[in-house]
Amino acid sequence: MRAVAVLRVVSALEGLSYLLLVFVAMPLKYGFGWPLGVRVSGMGHGWLFIAFVAAGLIAYHRVQEREPEPPPGPTSEASRDVVEVEIVAE
């Protein structure tokens, strides 16, 4: 599986774990006094967040390897000069 595809899957899972933590586990803890839900979903969310950061870094480096920046030369944007033209009306 490609690195960007892995990043998409991990980011979706991490987002779902965050929603589960906020909208299910937190109300169970503070509304019903059941803190075990926060421990379980919080740990899962933490591990998925670490996986998300790792997948993001790997995908970033793989994309950088695949698409290197062009070397500076006569066709690069850095070497183009801006020409100003002044029109004088007589």
C-alpha positions as CSV (number, residue, x, y, z in Angstrom):
1,M,0.0,0.0,0.0
2,R,1.3,3.5,-0.8
3,A,2.3,5.8,1.9
4,V,-0.3,8.4,1.1
5,A,-3.1,5.7,1.2
6,V,-1.8,4.5,4.6
7,L,-2.0,8.1,5.8
8,R,-5.6,8.4,4.6
9,V,-6.6,5.3,6.4
10,V,-4.8,6.1,9.6
11,S,-6.1,9.7,9.6
12,A,-9.7,8.4,9.2
13,L,-9.3,5.9,12.1
14,E,-7.7,8.6,14.3
15,G,-10.5,11.0,13.6
16,L,-13.1,8.4,14.4
17,S,-11.3,7.6,17.6
18,Y,-11.3,11.2,18.6
19,L,-15.1,11.5,17.9
20,L,-15.6,8.3,20.0
21,L,-13.6,9.8,22.8
22,V,-15.3,13.1,22.9
23,F,-18.9,12.1,22.1
24,V,-19.2,8.7,23.8
25,A,-16.5,8.2,26.4
26,M,-16.5,11.7,27.9
27,P,-20.2,11.7,28.5
28,L,-20.0,8.2,30.0
29,K,-17.3,9.4,32.4
30,Y,-18.8,12.7,33.5
31,G,-22.5,12.0,33.0
32,F,-22.6,8.4,34.4
33,G,-19.4,8.1,36.4
34,W,-17.9,5.4,34.2
35,P,-14.2,6.4,33.7
36,L,-13.2,3.1,32.0
37,G,-14.4,4.3,28.6
38,V,-12.0,7.2,28.7
39,R,-9.1,5.0,29.6
40,V,-9.8,2.5,26.8
41,S,-10.7,5.0,24.1
42,G,-8.1,7.5,25.2
43,M,-5.3,5.0,25.0
44,G,-6.5,3.9,21.5
45,H,-6.7,7.5,20.4
46,G,-3.2,8.1,21.7
47,W,-1.7,5.2,19.8
48,L,-3.6,6.1,16.7
49,F,-2.3,9.7,17.0
50,I,1.3,8.4,17.2
51,A,0.6,6.3,14.1
52,F,-0.9,9.3,12.3
53,V,2.2,11.4,12.9
54,A,4.5,8.6,11.8
55,A,2.4,7.9,8.7
56,G,2.4,11.6,7.9
57,L,6.2,11.9,8.2
58,I,6.7,8.7,6.1
59,A,4.3,10.0,3.4
60,Y,6.0,13.4,3.4
61,H,9.4,11.9,2.8
62,R,8.2,9.5,0.1
63,V,6.5,12.3,-1.8
64,Q,9.7,14.4,-1.5
65,E,11.8,11.5,-2.9
66,R,9.4,11.0,-5.8
67,E,9.1,14.7,-6.8
68,P,12.5,16.4,-6.3
69,E,12.8,20.1,-6.8
70,P,14.3,21.2,-10.2
71,P,17.9,22.4,-10.0
72,P,18.4,26.2,-10.4
73,G,19.0,27.1,-14.0
74,P,17.8,29.4,-16.8
75,T,14.3,28.0,-16.6
76,S,13.8,28.2,-12.9
77,E,11.6,30.9,-11.4
78,A,14.4,32.2,-9.3
79,S,16.4,33.3,-12.3
80,R,13.6,35.1,-14.1
81,D,13.9,38.9,-13.9
82,V,10.9,41.3,-13.7
83,V,11.0,43.9,-16.4
84,E,9.3,47.2,-15.7
85,V,8.1,49.2,-18.7
86,E,7.3,52.9,-18.3
87,I,5.0,54.4,-20.8
88,V,5.3,58.2,-21.2
89,A,2.5,60.0,-22.9
90,E,3.5,63.2,-24.9
